[in-house]
């Protein structure tokens, strides 16, 4: 910073002060430097660590990477302005928070024992700053494309007066950048009476910072010293994490709220011709009850139309089935640890009925379900 200061002084033809004086004055303002929690972009870090000759070779690719980052953020800002001035346009971004666990509390035993996983899909409405959190635990669903698609379907279908949706997310192939989520969007246009257009754009890999991250940060800060012994405990933490302009809204997802968009898409659409890893923009349009789908590989490209409907006709309205018939069991080892915490009263008695109602199965592995592809599925 002192070098930049000296450079500016040189431009203004002003004599700069010494480093020590600059340091004393700077420290008198009690300023600090914010260290971002999000990991650095691996592409940018790799480029930074290259030699000068290597940088010349990769300069064009790095320039294109930074341009895609810039255009994605400009698209987000444009969506925000449009939504603020037009109530018929719904603009939002969404992201699945890092896995939460319950119980959480001050007892050391909790740290060493297996806990129940809680999933939180956050949606940030760019038009009115509302924060919506779809919450479920591992007995109600997993964290794959069916769950994410069902949450977004529920969010949009319950807003009957909108005609256009503009949404943005990261490019996680196992959650929303895939044919299952695309099938949900096509189904949504068929079911919604007024909706005509859905635009789904993706942030550039490594630069997926969005408003949802601020929701996650507030929830993390609020939960730091607050115990929670059930999914409802997390719901209370989330609701109290923000007061202005409004508290976050929590919507519970149960096993029978989750639809099988994976099987639905396979039966009704042919989407395997889409180059999913290269796509940055998906657009769905309904004209005279005919739904079409297009994509872009770069924001400046023309849309490429996809022949998505299978020849046997349009999907039937009742063709969408539930993903699960009953609550999901957990691993026996995890169930035993939860029961141990109940028996030791690490978990208070008034929560025991919830944990006693959980089913366990020896065929369930004690690990988090894997997504189908990495979050960098939009690698180029």
ZIMO-V618192 format. One record per backbone hydrogen bond with DSSP energy under -1.0 kcal/mol. CO is the residue of the C=O (numbers start at 1). NH is the residue of the N-H. E is the energy in kcal/mol with one decimal. If there is no record, write none. Layout:
# ZIMO-V618192
CO&NH&E / CO&NH&E
This chain:
# ZIMO-V618192
1&5&-2.5 / 2&6&-2.5 / 3&7&-2.2 / 4&8&-2.3 / 5&9&-2.4 / 6&10&-2.1 / 7&11&-1.7 / 8&12&-2.0 / 9&14&-3.1 / 18&22&-2.5 / 19&23&-2.6 / 20&24&-2.2 / 21&25&-2.5 / 22&26&-2.5 / 23&27&-2.3 / 24&28&-1.3 / 26&29&-1.3 / 27&30&-1.5 / 41&45&-2.5 / 42&46&-2.1 / 43&47&-2.2 / 44&48&-2.5 / 45&49&-1.8 / 47&50&-1.1 / 51&55&-2.5 / 52&56&-1.7 / 53&57&-1.5 / 54&58&-2.0 / 58&62&-2.3 / 59&63&-2.4 / 60&64&-2.3 / 61&65&-2.1 / 62&66&-2.4 / 63&67&-2.1 / 64&68&-2.3 / 65&69&-1.8 / 66&70&-2.2 / 67&71&-2.8 / 68&72&-2.1 / 69&73&-1.8 / 70&74&-2.2 / 71&75&-2.1 / 72&76&-2.0 / 73&77&-2.3 / 74&78&-2.3 / 75&79&-2.5 / 76&80&-2.0 / 77&81&-1.9 / 78&82&-2.3 / 79&83&-2.4 / 80&84&-1.8 / 81&85&-1.1 / 86&89&-1.7 / 88&163&-2.7 / 88&164&-1.7 / 90&166&-3.1 / 91&126&-2.1 / 92&168&-1.6 / 93&124&-2.8 / 95&122&-2.6 / 100&118&-3.3 / 102&116&-2.7 / 104&228&-3.0 / 116&102&-2.1 / 117&138&-1.9 / 118&100&-2.5 / 119&136&-1.9 / 120&97&-2.8 / 121&134&-2.9 / 122&95&-2.0 / 123&132&-2.7 / 124&93&-1.6 / 125&129&-1.9 / 130&125&-2.8 / 131&249&-2.8 / 132&123&-2.8 / 133&251&-2.9 / 134&121&-2.5 / 135&253&-2.6 / 136&119&-3.5 / 137&140&-2.2 / 137&141&-1.2 / 139&328&-3.3 / 144&148&-2.1 / 145&149&-2.7 / 146&150&-2.1 / 147&151&-2.0 / 148&152&-2.2 / 149&153&-2.6 / 150&154&-2.3 / 151&155&-2.3 / 152&156&-2.3 / 153&157&-2.7 / 154&158&-1.1 / 156&159&-1.9 / 159&162&-1.1 / 163&196&-2.7 / 163&197&-1.3 / 164&90&-2.9 / 165&199&-2.8 / 166&92&-2.1 / 167&201&-2.5 / 168&94&-1.6 / 169&203&-2.3 / 172&175&-1.2 / 172&176&-1.8 / 172&177&-2.1 / 178&182&-1.8 / 179&183&-2.2 / 180&184&-1.6 / 181&185&-1.9 / 182&186&-2.2 / 183&187&-2.4 / 184&188&-2.6 / 185&189&-1.9 / 186&190&-1.3 / 187&191&-2.1 / 188&192&-2.7 / 196&286&-2.8 / 197&165&-2.4 / 198&284&-2.7 / 199&167&-2.9 / 200&282&-2.7 / 201&169&-1.5 / 204&207&-2.5 / 210&213&-1.5 / 211&214&-1.0 / 211&215&-1.1 / 212&216&-2.2 / 213&217&-2.2 / 214&218&-2.2 / 215&219&-2.3 / 216&220&-2.5 / 217&221&-2.5 / 218&222&-2.4 / 219&223&-2.0 / 228&104&-3.4 / 230&234&-1.4 / 231&235&-2.1 / 232&236&-2.2 / 233&237&-1.8 / 234&238&-2.6 / 235&239&-2.4 / 236&240&-1.7 / 238&241&-1.1 / 249&133&-3.3 / 251&135&-2.5 / 254&257&-2.3 / 258&323&-3.0 / 259&261&-1.5 / 260&264&-1.9 / 261&265&-2.5 / 262&266&-1.8 / 263&267&-2.2 / 264&268&-1.7 / 265&269&-2.5 / 268&310&-1.8 / 271&274&-1.3 / 274&276&-1.9 / 275&278&-1.8 / 280&202&-2.2 / 281&296&-2.3 / 282&200&-3.1 / 283&294&-2.7 / 284&198&-2.6 / 285&292&-3.0 / 287&290&-1.7 / 290&287&-2.7 / 292&285&-2.3 / 293&306&-3.0 / 294&283&-2.6 / 295&304&-2.6 / 296&280&-2.7 / 296&281&-1.4 / 298&301&-1.8 / 304&295&-1.6 / 306&308&-1.5 / 308&270&-2.5 / 310&313&-1.5 / 316&319&-1.6 / 321&260&-3.0 / 330&361&-2.3 / 331&335&-2.4 / 332&336&-2.5 / 333&337&-1.7 / 334&338&-2.4 / 335&339&-2.4 / 336&340&-2.3 / 337&341&-1.9 / 338&342&-1.5 / 339&343&-2.8 / 340&344&-2.4 / 341&346&-1.7 / 341&347&-2.2 / 342&345&-1.2 / 348&351&-1.9 / 349&352&-1.8 / 351&355&-1.5 / 352&356&-2.7 / 353&357&-1.3 / 359&330&-2.4 / 361&364&-1.5 / 365&367&-1.8 / 374&173&-1.5 / 376&379&-1.6
